[in-house]
Amino acid sequence: MLGAELLTAALARTDLSPRARAFLLDVQRQAARRPLTPRQMQAVERLAASRADFAAVNRAALARLPDVLARLLPGGRAHGAEWHAGNLRGEAGNSLRVRLRGERAGAWCDFATGDKGGDPVSLAAAVARVPQAEAARRLARMLGMGGCDNG
């Protein structure tokens, strides 16, 4: 892929951190005046290719949801069709709830703060306070998934 195509592909990612997006926009401005350096090209290639496969990670996490939740929210417990925890730090309590079964499995809400999401990746991101792409990579590692990146 040429430099301009790689930049376009990398900038099309919706999960980029603000810092990564700013870097890519700066490189794009520079590329209009001169070719990318080998180091810039490597960085752009990494950013363009490091998209986690969210659907695959979520499927794997849902298949082992109680185990995943026990690691992410260790103070929580299963209660009927939900996992109850006190908060995103994993303390004991009831204000954070995660659906364990059904078509909404993995959906979660912390009723004390209003934080919510629809899948295990978004929960892992909220717990670790990282972007969802990073959370997907960490969750994939936790689940023993190799090759979780598309490239």
HELIX and SHEET records of a PDB file:
HELIX    1   1 GLY A    3  LEU A   11  1                                   9    
HELIX    2   2 PRO A   18  ALA A   31  1                                  14    
HELIX    3   3 PRO A   38  ALA A   49  1                                  12    
HELIX    4   4 PHE A   54  ALA A   63  1                                  10    
HELIX    5   5 LEU A   65  LEU A   72  1                                   8    
HELIX    6   6 PRO A  120  ALA A  128  1                                   9    
HELIX    7   7 GLN A  132  MET A  142  1                                  11    
SHEET    1   A 2 ARG A  51  ALA A  52  0                                        
SHEET    2   A 2 ASP A 149  ASN A 150 -1                                        
SHEET    1   B 5 ARG A  77  HIS A  79  0                                        
SHEET    2   B 5 GLU A  82  ALA A  85 -1                                        
SHEET    3   B 5 LEU A  96  ARG A  99 -1                                        
SHEET    4   B 5 TRP A 108  ASP A 110 -1                                        
SHEET    5   B 5 LYS A 116  GLY A 117 -1                                        
END                                                                             
